[in-house]
Amino acid sequence: MRRWMLVVGVALALGGSADAQQGDPPHAWVFGSWTGGVFPPGETSGPRCTGQPSVIFTRDVVMRASVFDVPYRQRLIETVATGPDALEFRLVPVPAQSGPLGARLPTDIGFGCPGGPNSLRVERRGPNEIVFPNCAEFPSPLLRCVGN
């Protein structure tokens, strides 16, 4: 639990930058906490947003809220390709977990995107709005959580 709180704290501290500064990775503009995605975005400030964001981006990790479990699903970033107002993430593959029905991936390990569970396309729609186009599990836009 403490490790998860540390990761979220670091993610919140990194958030807020709309554009990458020189020396930052190409995906720095997406760092931070985002709300919405599963449902239309709600409040973007205060503890409700920062306490339960839908997605958190850091330098090396993308975390997403899970409908089926309390902890965030953490995915390590393998590569990031950039385009005009878009990012193409390739995530490190997750090994299948064995269970009573055989080895399988958790159902919410990905984002429901056409490229499979190890890919995520992010498009910037504004300074504090992004979308995951054609990703079934995140059909609504996401808005950046901002500090008080």
Backbone bond lengths (Angstrom), bond angles and torsions (degrees), N, CA, C in turn:
res aa  C-N    CA-C-N  psi(-1)  N-CA   C-N-CA  omega(-1)  CA-C   N-CA-C  phi
1 M - - - 1.446 - - 1.528 110.10 -
2 R 1.324 118.25 -41.17 1.463 120.81 -178.45 1.522 110.45 -65.01
3 R 1.344 117.01 -38.13 1.464 120.23 179.35 1.523 110.37 -62.84
4 W 1.341 117.55 -43.45 1.449 121.79 178.74 1.527 110.38 -60.63
5 M 1.341 117.60 -43.06 1.463 120.94 179.63 1.519 110.36 -64.48
6 L 1.325 118.19 -38.08 1.452 121.65 177.94 1.524 110.63 -63.90
7 V 1.335 116.86 -44.97 1.462 120.64 179.92 1.518 110.40 -62.32
8 V 1.329 118.02 -43.93 1.457 120.86 179.33 1.524 110.41 -65.56
9 G 1.327 117.34 -40.07 1.463 120.67 177.85 1.518 112.01 -60.95
10 V 1.321 116.94 -43.20 1.462 120.95 177.31 1.520 110.06 -63.61
11 A 1.322 117.14 -42.76 1.465 121.19 -179.92 1.519 110.81 -61.43
12 L 1.327 117.44 -41.92 1.454 120.30 179.84 1.524 111.29 -67.89
13 A 1.326 117.01 -36.53 1.460 120.77 178.83 1.519 111.52 -67.28
14 L 1.334 117.33 -32.26 1.458 121.17 -179.64 1.520 112.86 -79.32
15 G 1.311 118.06 -21.46 1.461 121.85 -173.96 1.510 112.65 -70.40
16 G 1.351 114.56 166.87 1.449 120.38 174.00 1.499 114.70 107.43
17 S 1.308 120.08 -19.48 1.453 122.25 -179.55 1.519 110.14 -83.86
18 A 1.335 117.24 119.63 1.461 120.60 -178.56 1.524 111.55 -79.95
19 D 1.297 118.75 -29.87 1.465 122.13 -178.65 1.520 110.02 -130.24
20 A 1.323 115.84 145.90 1.459 120.90 -179.77 1.523 110.53 -70.36
21 Q 1.309 116.24 141.08 1.454 122.56 174.46 1.521 107.81 -92.08
22 Q 1.320 116.47 161.84 1.461 119.51 178.94 1.520 109.67 -58.63
23 G 1.321 117.24 132.53 1.458 122.83 -178.10 1.514 113.44 93.92
24 D 1.329 117.56 -15.00 1.457 121.03 176.81 1.524 109.25 -78.59
25 P 1.332 117.48 155.65 1.468 119.31 175.38 1.534 109.62 -66.23
26 P 1.322 117.68 160.78 1.461 120.34 -175.13 1.523 114.33 -64.20
27 H 1.321 117.11 -19.21 1.459 119.58 -179.39 1.530 113.13 -99.64
28 A 1.326 117.90 17.20 1.466 121.27 -177.49 1.533 112.18 -61.35
29 W 1.325 116.93 -29.42 1.474 118.74 -178.44 1.532 112.76 -65.26
30 V 1.323 118.03 -15.49 1.455 120.39 -179.03 1.535 111.98 -100.42
31 F 1.347 118.32 -4.00 1.466 121.38 -179.63 1.525 110.31 -56.30
32 G 1.313 115.40 139.43 1.452 120.82 174.57 1.513 112.25 124.36
33 S 1.324 114.42 -167.29 1.462 122.54 -176.03 1.518 110.07 -103.58
34 W 1.329 115.11 141.51 1.460 121.91 -177.44 1.525 109.43 -131.08
35 T 1.333 117.05 142.11 1.450 122.46 178.72 1.523 109.66 -115.74
36 G 1.302 116.30 155.62 1.465 121.34 -178.92 1.510 109.60 102.25
37 G 1.326 115.93 -149.44 1.457 120.83 178.34 1.507 112.77 87.55
38 V 1.317 117.09 -63.88 1.455 121.61 179.61 1.526 108.87 -76.93
39 F 1.311 116.00 -45.25 1.452 123.84 175.76 1.522 106.86 -122.44
40 P 1.323 118.45 164.06 1.474 118.26 175.45 1.524 109.63 -55.05
41 P 1.348 117.13 143.36 1.461 119.74 -177.08 1.525 112.13 -60.45
42 G 1.316 114.62 146.45 1.464 120.93 177.56 1.522 109.62 -106.31
43 E 1.319 115.12 -129.73 1.463 120.92 -179.63 1.523 110.35 -65.97
44 T 1.333 116.70 139.76 1.465 120.63 179.35 1.519 112.69 -110.42
45 S 1.314 117.22 2.60 1.466 119.17 176.50 1.514 108.98 -133.94
46 G 1.306 114.27 160.57 1.447 120.07 177.36 1.514 113.82 87.33
47 P 1.325 115.59 -179.79 1.464 120.84 -173.60 1.522 114.25 -66.32
48 R 1.310 118.63 -27.09 1.468 119.60 -179.39 1.530 110.88 -63.86
49 C 1.324 117.40 -39.25 1.466 121.00 179.90 1.527 111.00 -79.14
50 T 1.324 116.64 -52.44 1.462 119.72 -176.23 1.525 112.37 -71.27
51 G 1.321 117.66 -22.87 1.461 121.03 179.62 1.509 113.81 -81.72
52 Q 1.336 117.52 -23.85 1.461 120.78 -178.85 1.535 110.83 -143.67
53 P 1.332 117.52 60.79 1.463 118.12 178.16 1.528 110.83 -70.60
54 S 1.328 115.59 156.57 1.467 120.84 178.41 1.516 111.46 -77.38
55 V 1.339 115.90 -39.51 1.463 122.19 -176.66 1.520 108.58 -140.62
56 I 1.336 116.52 142.91 1.466 122.77 175.66 1.518 107.29 -129.39
57 F 1.336 116.38 128.97 1.459 121.94 176.60 1.521 109.12 -110.76
58 T 1.324 116.90 132.90 1.458 122.75 171.41 1.526 107.35 -126.10
59 R 1.307 116.45 -174.56 1.466 121.26 -179.77 1.530 111.90 -59.52
60 D 1.332 117.78 -41.29 1.461 122.26 -172.17 1.525 115.04 -117.89
61 V 1.328 118.33 -7.48 1.462 121.10 -171.61 1.533 110.81 -136.95
62 V 1.324 115.55 142.87 1.461 122.50 167.38 1.517 105.77 -115.51
63 M 1.335 116.56 126.31 1.461 121.21 178.52 1.516 108.67 -115.77
64 R 1.315 116.13 139.04 1.452 120.33 177.89 1.506 110.28 -129.56
65 A 1.319 115.04 145.90 1.456 120.04 175.75 1.517 108.91 -67.21
66 S 1.290 115.36 148.65 1.460 121.69 -179.71 1.515 109.55 -114.29
67 V 1.312 116.38 134.03 1.459 120.50 176.81 1.520 110.54 -71.59
68 F 1.339 116.56 -29.94 1.453 121.33 -172.43 1.520 114.94 -96.07
69 D 1.331 118.70 -9.10 1.461 120.20 -173.12 1.521 109.24 -147.34
70 V 1.317 117.92 154.68 1.462 122.41 -178.98 1.532 112.32 -71.66
71 P 1.341 119.72 -48.40 1.471 118.28 -177.39 1.526 112.02 -70.57
72 Y 1.322 114.18 154.62 1.462 120.58 175.31 1.524 109.72 -70.80
73 R 1.320 115.96 146.80 1.462 121.63 171.36 1.516 106.18 -81.27
74 Q 1.329 117.19 119.38 1.457 121.88 -178.63 1.518 109.46 -101.98
75 R 1.321 116.54 127.39 1.454 121.79 178.86 1.516 109.13 -122.45
76 L 1.316 116.62 125.46 1.459 121.47 177.08 1.518 109.60 -74.92
77 I 1.326 115.92 140.67 1.459 121.56 179.32 1.525 108.72 -86.47
78 E 1.328 116.58 125.98 1.458 122.02 176.64 1.523 109.72 -88.54
79 T 1.334 117.29 -52.61 1.465 122.33 177.97 1.522 109.62 -145.38
80 V 1.339 114.63 159.71 1.458 121.18 173.92 1.521 107.34 -135.11
81 A 1.322 116.31 123.89 1.464 121.78 173.70 1.524 107.42 -106.31
82 T 1.319 116.07 142.92 1.459 119.78 -177.43 1.517 111.00 -112.98
83 G 1.305 114.56 154.38 1.454 123.90 173.85 1.512 106.91 -146.39
84 P 1.310 117.62 -179.03 1.467 118.98 178.05 1.537 110.43 -62.51
85 D 1.305 115.93 112.22 1.465 122.89 179.58 1.529 113.18 55.52
86 A 1.327 117.46 33.22 1.463 120.83 178.72 1.519 110.01 -148.13
87 L 1.310 115.15 152.11 1.463 123.38 175.35 1.519 108.20 -130.99
88 E 1.329 116.17 140.33 1.467 122.30 174.26 1.526 106.86 -116.43
89 F 1.327 116.38 107.19 1.455 121.63 179.20 1.523 109.27 -91.48
90 R 1.307 115.67 135.27 1.469 122.70 168.20 1.517 104.43 -111.60
91 L 1.324 117.09 118.95 1.458 122.47 -175.88 1.514 110.29 -98.10
92 V 1.327 115.40 148.66 1.460 120.86 178.88 1.529 108.22 -62.98
93 P 1.344 118.05 128.14 1.468 120.16 -179.81 1.533 111.55 -59.28
94 V 1.312 115.10 143.55 1.457 122.33 179.25 1.528 108.05 -101.79
95 P 1.337 117.74 129.84 1.470 118.48 178.28 1.529 110.65 -67.49
96 A 1.299 115.84 146.93 1.460 121.39 177.83 1.530 109.68 -65.22
97 Q 1.314 115.68 144.76 1.463 121.41 178.30 1.518 108.94 -98.58
98 S 1.317 116.08 136.16 1.459 118.38 179.12 1.522 109.29 -84.17
99 G 1.296 114.90 144.09 1.460 121.57 179.85 1.510 109.60 -151.64
100 P 1.314 117.37 -168.98 1.468 120.57 -176.47 1.534 112.76 -65.32
101 L 1.321 117.51 -22.51 1.464 120.50 179.90 1.523 112.05 -102.27
102 G 1.322 117.20 12.99 1.462 121.11 -179.23 1.516 111.19 101.26
103 A 1.333 116.45 -177.47 1.468 121.59 -178.25 1.521 109.75 -77.19
104 R 1.336 116.17 131.83 1.459 121.42 178.09 1.519 110.12 -158.22
105 L 1.327 115.47 159.10 1.457 121.96 176.31 1.521 109.33 -83.05
106 P 1.338 118.14 147.21 1.458 119.17 173.06 1.538 108.80 -58.20
107 T 1.321 116.94 143.10 1.463 120.29 -174.86 1.519 113.38 -62.71
108 D 1.318 118.22 -28.57 1.466 120.08 -176.89 1.532 112.33 -109.41
109 I 1.320 117.51 33.04 1.466 121.25 -179.62 1.522 111.31 -75.61
110 G 1.325 117.53 -28.90 1.460 122.02 179.39 1.514 111.12 -103.59
111 F 1.309 115.43 -155.11 1.452 121.74 -178.75 1.530 111.48 -121.76
112 G 1.326 117.06 6.07 1.452 120.97 -178.99 1.517 112.79 74.57
113 C 1.341 116.41 29.22 1.466 121.35 -176.27 1.526 110.91 -91.07
114 P 1.340 116.95 156.22 1.465 120.75 -178.53 1.531 114.26 -57.43
115 G 1.328 119.11 -30.21 1.462 121.79 -178.24 1.509 114.46 -78.12
116 G 1.320 118.10 -0.14 1.450 121.80 -179.72 1.516 112.58 97.97
117 P 1.347 117.18 -178.54 1.464 121.09 -173.73 1.527 114.37 -69.84
118 N 1.327 118.02 -11.94 1.465 119.89 -177.45 1.515 113.08 -104.72
119 S 1.323 117.82 16.23 1.460 120.12 177.62 1.520 109.95 -134.42
120 L 1.319 114.82 150.75 1.464 121.63 178.65 1.521 108.23 -152.25
121 R 1.320 116.34 123.46 1.466 121.70 173.12 1.523 107.65 -102.81
122 V 1.331 115.66 132.06 1.459 122.69 178.96 1.520 107.10 -120.42
123 E 1.329 116.24 127.89 1.460 120.89 176.13 1.518 109.37 -117.21
124 R 1.337 115.20 134.31 1.464 121.16 179.00 1.525 108.54 -86.84
125 R 1.332 116.32 125.09 1.466 121.62 178.43 1.515 111.82 -103.90
126 G 1.295 116.88 -12.53 1.457 122.98 -179.64 1.509 108.05 -175.45
127 P 1.333 118.13 179.67 1.464 119.22 -176.96 1.522 113.94 -61.36
128 N 1.318 117.69 -26.88 1.468 121.23 -178.31 1.516 112.28 -132.16
129 E 1.335 117.43 27.41 1.468 121.05 178.87 1.525 109.54 -137.38
130 I 1.337 114.63 133.01 1.466 121.53 176.81 1.522 108.63 -133.01
131 V 1.329 115.55 164.57 1.464 121.69 172.55 1.517 108.42 -137.48
132 F 1.321 115.24 156.35 1.461 123.25 171.18 1.529 105.16 -109.76
133 P 1.339 118.28 88.38 1.463 120.08 -171.92 1.529 112.91 -61.98
134 N 1.309 114.72 135.74 1.470 123.61 177.75 1.525 114.12 62.50
135 C 1.319 118.56 19.10 1.462 122.25 177.61 1.532 108.30 -96.01
136 A 1.318 115.85 109.70 1.462 122.53 -172.13 1.530 113.64 -58.11
137 E 1.321 117.85 -32.88 1.461 119.73 -176.48 1.527 112.81 -83.78
138 F 1.328 118.05 -9.15 1.457 122.64 178.79 1.532 109.44 -135.59
139 P 1.343 117.64 67.11 1.457 120.36 -175.49 1.530 115.02 -74.63
140 S 1.323 118.03 -19.86 1.467 121.73 -177.25 1.523 111.23 -98.18
141 P 1.332 117.41 158.88 1.471 120.52 175.60 1.525 110.63 -63.61
142 L 1.332 114.80 159.74 1.460 121.70 174.22 1.520 107.99 -115.62
143 L 1.323 117.10 141.61 1.461 123.11 176.71 1.514 109.45 -116.36
144 R 1.346 115.29 142.61 1.467 121.17 -179.53 1.527 110.28 -67.74
145 C 1.327 116.04 134.71 1.461 121.41 171.70 1.531 107.59 -76.91
146 V 1.308 115.78 128.12 1.460 121.01 -179.17 1.525 109.66 -112.13
147 G 1.320 115.96 152.38 1.462 121.37 179.83 1.511 111.75 -68.94
148 N 1.317 114.39 171.60 1.484 119.71 -179.33 1.487 110.89 -74.77
